[in-house]
Amino acid sequence: LLMGTPARAVRSVSDDELHWKRLNTKEYQDLVGRCHASLHETQPLRQMEENRPRLQGTTDVTPKR
């Protein structure tokens, strides 16, 4: 793991952390295609809809805490 300006090595990254990063980077990149496939002009909501579904990710990775 590199941090700072100029960058300096802080620690090694575990295999699990690297796997987590790769999955989430791929999911972020896949959002472009998803956006282009589903994007269309719409009217703004006048109020929040109850139980409005949230965007579901494609990976089973949970945020790091």
C-alpha positions, 0 to 999 in steps of 0.5 A, a space after each residue: 500500500 502506497 500513501 502520500 506525496 511523494 508516495 511511500 510504502 506503508 504496508 503489504 496488501 493481503 490477498 483478500 484485500 487485493 481480491 476485494 479491490 479487484 472485484 469492486 473496481 470491476 463493478 465500478 467499471 461495469 456501471 458504465 455499461 449499465 448506465 448506457 443501457 438504461 439511461 433515459 430522460 425522466 421527470 424529477 421526483 416531487 417527493 421521495 418514494 417509500 420503499 424505492 429499490 436501491 441499486 444492487 451490486 453484482 459482487 458479494 463484497 461488503 464495504 471494509 470497515 
